Amino acid sequence: MDQPWTPRPKPEQADRLERRIEFADYAATRAFLERLNDLSETRQRFADISFGRTYVNITVRPDDDGLPVGQVDHDFAAAIDALIEP
């Protein structure tokens, strides 16, 4: 089950948005990762990711760790959401 983006404000750690996306199989996971790579290369913006056979965990952090999560970070998260195929 996909989880929505979860804001993680300070003081726990640096501000960030987190999300876990689950897929039916490895092929779907890999296809999503390839789309995410294309988006990241185009925008020159790179999220932290970890993944397994049927899931991807994504963390979006502000470009400057001293800043809170802003609109540009939410916009990037929304662009990632658009990569998920139903």
trRosetta pair geometry for C-beta under 8 A, 3 or more apart (Angstrom, degrees):
i j d omega theta_ij theta_ji phi_ij phi_ji
1 22 6.2 37 31 31 21 136
2 19 7.7 8 -173 179 87 103
2 20 7.3 -173 -146 97 49 64
2 21 5.3 7 -120 -125 97 63
2 22 6.1 -141 -69 27 58 80
2 84 7.2 54 -107 -156 152 158
3 6 7.0 -19 144 -30 117 110
3 19 5.9 -174 86 -152 87 65
3 20 4.8 46 27 49 118 87
3 21 7.8 -119 35 -70 69 44
4 19 6.9 -79 149 -116 23 104
5 17 4.7 -4 -174 -176 114 113
5 18 6.9 139 -157 66 61 33
5 19 4.8 -48 -95 -64 60 113
5 60 7.8 -21 -141 27 123 121
5 74 8.0 151 103 -127 164 71
5 77 5.1 38 -94 -178 153 143
5 81 7.9 -77 -38 -63 112 117
6 17 6.9 144 67 -160 40 59
6 18 4.9 -29 60 63 95 89
6 19 6.9 155 9 -76 77 58
7 15 7.4 -18 -170 -161 92 85
7 16 7.6 158 -153 87 51 39
7 17 5.8 -33 -95 -100 57 71
7 69 6.1 -136 -133 37 104 155
8 12 5.9 -93 178 76 93 134
8 13 6.4 7 138 54 121 96
8 15 7.0 162 87 -148 64 38
8 16 5.0 -9 55 61 106 84
8 17 7.4 175 13 -92 81 21
8 18 5.9 41 -19 -7 121 114
9 12 7.1 94 83 22 46 103
9 15 5.5 0 -126 -109 52 87
9 68 7.2 2 -130 -138 93 103
9 69 7.7 -103 -92 10 74 109
10 13 7.3 -110 -105 85 59 22
10 14 6.8 -7 -78 -125 92 26
10 15 5.9 -53 -27 -53 83 79
10 68 7.8 -98 2 -101 106 85
13 16 7.1 -18 97 9 107 118
14 61 6.2 37 114 -142 122 119
14 62 7.9 -124 162 35 110 94
14 65 4.9 -57 -134 -161 147 92
15 61 7.3 127 92 -143 62 72
15 62 6.3 33 83 -6 108 113
15 67 7.3 -87 50 108 132 50
15 68 4.7 112 -45 -142 173 54
15 69 4.6 -141 153 -26 117 82
16 59 5.3 2 171 -172 135 98
16 60 6.4 156 -166 78 77 47
16 61 4.6 -34 -106 -91 100 75
16 62 7.9 -122 -90 -3 59 68
16 69 6.6 148 -102 -71 11 116
17 59 7.1 155 79 -156 49 49
17 60 4.4 -6 56 55 102 103
17 69 5.9 107 -40 -131 93 147
17 73 6.2 154 -3 152 123 112
17 74 7.3 132 -58 -91 155 58
17 77 5.2 -47 110 -82 156 142
18 57 7.2 -9 -168 -174 95 90
18 58 7.1 160 -153 86 49 55
18 59 5.2 -13 -101 -102 79 76
18 60 7.9 -161 -71 22 35 69
19 57 7.5 171 90 -152 43 50
19 58 5.1 -9 60 58 88 99
19 77 7.2 126 -15 -152 136 106
19 80 7.6 153 55 108 144 134
20 55 6.1 -5 -174 -173 96 117
20 56 7.3 166 -153 84 51 45
20 57 5.1 -20 -101 -101 79 74
20 58 7.8 174 -85 18 31 71
21 32 7.0 -148 112 170 139 162
21 55 6.6 158 83 -155 48 65
21 56 5.0 -7 57 57 98 92
21 58 7.1 22 0 -3 106 113
21 84 6.2 -135 -147 -102 139 124
22 54 6.0 26 -163 141 78 90
22 55 4.8 -26 -104 -99 66 89
23 26 7.9 119 99 -85 126 14
23 28 3.9 -174 -176 100 123 114
23 29 4.5 -171 46 -64 150 74
23 32 6.5 -146 -76 -4 139 137
23 54 5.1 -144 67 -161 75 65
23 55 6.7 -172 15 -77 79 36
23 56 7.6 46 -16 -7 113 93
24 28 5.3 76 43 9 83 151
24 54 7.0 -109 104 -141 10 110
25 28 5.4 99 56 11 67 99
25 29 7.2 -124 107 -4 38 92
25 53 7.6 -47 -170 158 45 93
25 54 6.4 -37 -111 -100 16 98
26 29 5.4 -55 -147 37 38 114
26 30 6.0 35 157 -19 71 106
26 53 4.9 -56 -81 -163 95 79
26 54 6.8 -73 -66 -69 53 65
27 30 5.9 -55 -145 38 28 109
27 31 6.3 30 155 -20 63 106
28 31 5.7 -51 -144 35 31 112
28 32 6.5 33 155 -19 63 104
28 54 7.8 37 66 -134 106 70
28 85 7.5 -123 -150 56 101 115
29 32 5.9 -58 -155 36 29 110
29 33 6.4 28 151 -18 65 107
29 51 6.3 144 -179 -179 121 127
29 52 7.8 -90 -143 88 161 45
29 53 6.5 169 12 163 159 32
29 54 5.9 -135 -52 -117 129 27
29 55 7.0 -24 -111 9 124 14
29 56 6.3 156 -150 -42 92 99
30 33 5.6 -53 -147 37 34 112
30 34 6.5 36 154 -20 65 103
31 34 5.8 -53 -151 34 32 112
31 35 6.6 31 151 -16 64 103
31 85 7.7 -18 111 6 128 132
32 35 5.7 -56 -151 37 35 110
32 36 6.2 36 150 -20 68 106
32 56 6.4 -135 105 -8 131 148
32 83 6.2 110 -149 135 78 109
32 84 6.8 19 -123 -104 122 58
32 85 7.5 -134 -82 9 92 91
33 36 5.4 -51 -144 37 34 114
33 37 6.4 41 153 -24 64 101
33 49 7.6 139 -122 153 97 160
33 51 6.6 -58 -80 -36 128 172
33 56 6.7 176 -74 -95 90 139
34 37 5.5 -47 -149 31 33 115
34 38 6.7 34 152 -18 62 102
35 38 5.7 -52 -152 34 35 112
35 39 6.4 35 151 -18 66 105
35 83 4.4 159 122 -156 129 118
36 39 5.7 -53 -148 38 33 112
36 40 6.1 33 154 -20 66 108
36 47 7.6 -71 -174 40 120 117
36 49 7.3 93 136 -74 154 154
36 56 7.7 -177 -26 178 159 161
36 58 7.9 -139 -136 -101 146 131
36 80 6.5 33 -116 -131 97 91
36 83 6.0 132 -69 127 68 170
37 40 5.7 -57 -145 38 29 111
37 41 6.2 28 158 -18 65 107
38 41 5.9 -56 -146 37 28 109
38 42 6.3 29 156 -20 63 109
39 42 5.8 -59 -150 36 28 112
39 43 6.2 2 163 4 66 113
39 79 5.9 158 -161 141 135 115
39 80 6.9 167 104 -89 161 61
39 83 6.4 -91 -30 -66 144 135
40 43 6.3 -68 -140 51 25 94
40 44 7.6 71 166 -101 57 11
40 45 6.0 -119 -139 77 65 55
40 46 4.9 66 -162 -97 125 67
40 47 7.1 -115 -96 11 120 77
41 44 7.2 17 -168 -73 27 52
43 76 6.9 156 143 -117 163 101
43 79 7.5 105 -44 104 152 165
45 63 7.8 -83 -124 -78 93 102
45 76 5.6 -107 129 -122 150 138
47 58 5.0 16 142 -166 144 95
47 59 6.1 160 -178 72 91 44
47 60 5.0 -49 -114 -85 107 68
47 61 7.9 136 -134 10 61 70
47 76 7.4 165 -62 143 106 123
47 80 7.0 24 -22 -83 153 146
48 58 7.2 139 78 -161 56 46
48 59 4.1 -12 60 59 107 105
48 60 8.0 -158 25 -67 75 26
48 61 7.0 42 -6 -8 110 110
49 56 6.0 -23 -159 -170 110 99
49 57 6.7 147 -157 80 54 57
49 58 5.4 -13 -101 -103 82 68
49 59 7.6 -163 -71 22 38 71
50 56 7.6 157 82 -157 41 52
50 57 4.7 -3 58 55 88 109
51 55 6.4 -171 -148 96 66 55
51 56 4.4 -15 -102 -106 106 69
51 57 6.9 -165 -76 20 52 67
52 55 5.2 22 47 48 95 89
58 80 6.4 170 154 176 167 157
60 69 7.6 82 106 -128 97 112
60 73 5.3 144 138 -167 118 93
60 76 5.7 162 -143 95 139 118
60 77 5.2 -120 9 -71 161 93
60 80 7.5 -148 -61 -6 128 147
61 65 6.8 -5 166 -101 125 72
61 69 8.0 -99 -144 -90 37 86
61 73 7.5 -77 144 -126 11 129
62 65 6.8 157 74 -93 94 24
62 67 4.4 -126 143 80 159 102
62 68 6.9 104 -39 103 147 17
62 69 6.0 -148 -50 -97 99 43
62 70 6.4 71 -107 8 114 93
62 72 8.0 86 -128 73 77 105
62 73 5.7 -68 -84 -62 66 133
63 67 7.6 16 57 40 65 132
64 67 4.5 71 79 -2 100 111
67 70 6.6 -32 150 -24 120 116
69 73 4.7 -107 -158 76 80 152
69 74 7.1 94 158 -46 104 83
70 73 5.5 106 54 9 55 100
70 74 7.3 -109 117 0 35 93
71 74 5.5 -55 -146 40 37 111
71 75 6.1 42 153 -24 69 104
72 75 5.6 -50 -146 35 31 115
72 76 6.6 34 152 -19 62 102
73 76 5.7 -50 -149 34 33 110
73 77 6.5 35 150 -19 63 104
74 77 5.5 -51 -147 37 34 114
74 78 6.3 38 151 -21 65 103
75 78 5.6 -51 -148 35 32 113
75 79 6.5 35 150 -21 63 102
76 79 5.5 -50 -150 33 35 113
76 80 6.6 38 149 -20 64 101
77 80 5.6 -51 -153 33 34 113
77 81 6.5 41 147 -23 64 102
78 81 5.3 -46 -150 31 36 118
78 82 6.7 42 150 -24 63 100
79 82 5.6 -48 -153 28 35 115
79 83 7.3 42 147 -26 59 98
80 83 5.8 -50 -164 20 40 116
80 84 7.9 47 144 -29 62 93
81 84 6.0 -45 -168 10 45 114
